[in-house]
Every structure is written in structure tokens, then in C-alpha cells.
Amino acid sequence: MTYVKTTLQHSIDIDAIITLHYFEYMKNFEFKGESHNFWEFLYVDKGTVAVRADDTWTTLYTGDIIFHQPNEFHAIKSIGKDSPNLVVMSFTSSSQAMSFFVNKSFTLSMEERAMISRIITEGRHTLATPMHIPSVEQVQLKEHAPFGSQQMILLYLEMFLITLIREHQEESGTSIQHKSSPEKESAEQERLSEILKYLEYHICEKLTVKDICNEFSMSRSYVQLLFHEQLNCGVIDYFNQMKIQRAKDIIRDGSMNLTEIAYFLSYSSLPYFSKQFRLATGMSPSAYASSIKGITDAVYEAEERNRDL
């Protein structure tokens, strides 16, 4: 028997990454814009932003993504009532298939959002450079990252781009078709979406697993399995993460002091709130407030210096 090897085609090859960011901006954030000779995408994890691509402005909502081709001028400003959370990744690729992303923006499905999450998670394992610092122009690699982590970032990104081309071939033009729920949600994803809406609605309350199970007539084991499979944590762990995220949003908005935030989110005391916040973020609420303000101020100052040149 004679075996013949088959060389498989690479439809998209990523040559290198430039930056990988996860930003948590204040609600009045604005970036005046830039252009560069590599690809970039911006994904809105939360909030509403207006994005400029050359002379065209597009409004993006939670779950939307936009691509900027090399040398395309792009700018962004927050226009919603909520502070925006944004994923920005830039990279180089000479693959012909990348032409698909010229002038393109989409609303991502839950599966596609999960792919971005995997890129971010792998990036945190691999990159020594903080993801929340906008002035970073070159990522630094960790000395003792998990085996293959650099390659995993490339593979996840390539798989993400290939999936987008497959799933969005039918969409014409650059307009985003917003839907009440992400495309192609499975039955389990729909159930998860309903539970997440319930948690969001009751974010200021104290909830137990029993409360959630009773509300949706589901068993405790099913709810926990659903969350572990879809979100890699238990339902109460996720609810606590939501509370911390809401606290961060309010801190960035500047609409309440820390004592008011602790009371608003039903923490038993300010010290307990501060302890939980530190466990989740690695810093105290007051330190977080200072860091966010410092980052935003630094961006504004850099823009002012550039305008003066």
C-alpha cells in the first residue's frame, strides 16, 4: 500500500500580532483617531460607541465588531449611557481572504463572542504587557507562559476570522442587523440568556441558587452544569462577577461614592465590598477609580500633545 501525503491549504495566516487590549473606559471617552499599516478589529463587550472608518461613522452596540483595514483612519467615542468595555486587537496578515473584512462590521453570535473570550484568556496567560494600557505599542511576552500559548493566540485568531467569513458570507454591505438575541443560539444558550437577563434585573439584590432555580423551574444541578459548560463557573460566582462589573461601571461613571455603591449592590458592609472587589480585580475600589481616571487622562493628554506637534 502506498500512502500519499496531502498538504492542506491555509486560507488565513496571521503573521504577527501588534496589540491586544481589553479597555474599560469612562462613559465620556473619546479617541480622536489614528491610522496604521496593519489590521485591527474593535469589539464592543458592553456599551454603545460611535466608530469612524475614514469618513463613515457607525454606531456599535454590545456584541458588535468592526474591522479596520491597513491605513484606514479610525476614531471612536462613547455615546451611550453606560461606560464602554472594548476589545481591540491588531495584527498583520497578507492572506488574500482578509479582503472579506474590508468595510465590514457584524453582530456576533454567542459562539463568536466565546472565541474572542478565548483569545483574551490566552493573551493573559501569554503576554506580560497589561491589556488595559492604551499607550502600549508592542506586546511583551511572559518568560514562563503555558506551553504553546503564543501559537494558541494565533490559532484562536485564525479560527475566529475563518468562522466570521463562513457565518457572514450572506450579509451584504456594512450595515449591522441587530437582533433581539444572537444568531443561531442553541436551546441552552437561550436558557442561559434568560437567566442572565434575570440576574441583570436583580443585580442589586441578594440571590441564591434556590431563588434562580425556582424562578426558571430548573434543578440546581442543571443550572450549575449550564453555567459551568457555557461560562466556566457557577451561577453565583457569575452573579458576583456581574456585581463587581456593575461596581466598576458606577465607579467610572462617578455617580456614587463607595459606601453608596456597597449599599446599592446589597453588600453587607463597605469593608466586605472592598474585600470582594480586591479579590476579583487585584486592587481596592479606590485604587481602581484612580487607575481608570489616570488611563483616560493619559489618553487625552497624549492627544493634546499630538495636536500641538
Secondary structure, DSSP 8 states (H G I E B T S, - for coil): ----------S----EEEEEEEEE--TT-EEEEE--SSEEEEEEEES-EEEEETTEEEEE-TTEEEEE-TT--EEEEE-SSS--EEEEEEEE---GGGGGGTT-EEE--HHHHHHHHHHHHHHHHHB-S-TT-TT--S--B-TT--TTHHHHHHHHHHHHHHHHHHHTTT--SS-----SS-TT--HHHHHHHHHHHHHHHTTTS---HHHHHHHHT--HHHHHHHHHHHHSS-HHHHHHHHHHHHHHHHHHHT-S-HHHHHHHTT-S-HHHHHHHHHHHHSS-HHHHHHHHHHHHHHHHHHHHHHHH-
